[in-house]
Amino acid sequence: MNVLQFFTSVEGRITRQQFWLGIVAITFVGSPIVGLSALLGGATAGAIVNLVFLWCGFALSVKRANDRDRHYLFVAAYFALVAIVTSMSASQTKTVDRMASEQQTLFAIVSLIFLGYMLFLFVDLGLRRGTEGANKYGPDPLQP
């Protein structure tokens, strides 16, 4: 698997080490590039570049989920929760004084679900060994 496939393809399986190295690379390479593109090209350019790196994180997470013999929707649910919490948070900061207690309660519940799922994914994808031997997503990346 070449570098482009590693960061963009959702096919195959990767080890925990490959996953964490990819996440570190995305974080330390992507963050400055996103910030620089936003600074030089404006918010829209920053958002577009951010989506590219978001896809890279999604692709790595899907390949890691594949190694755990999980479907890609397992990861997509997390990214959907990120979008929901982000949009709720953005709307809450604009209307914090006028927000009804029901909206605040809903935001708190969704945030707790998000945090719980994030912790679960951290343990499941980041700390647990993948399926031993071949599975429906490919051969075991730890076997020669």
Order of alpha helices (4+ residues) and beta strands (2+ residues): alpha-alpha-alpha-alpha-alpha-alpha
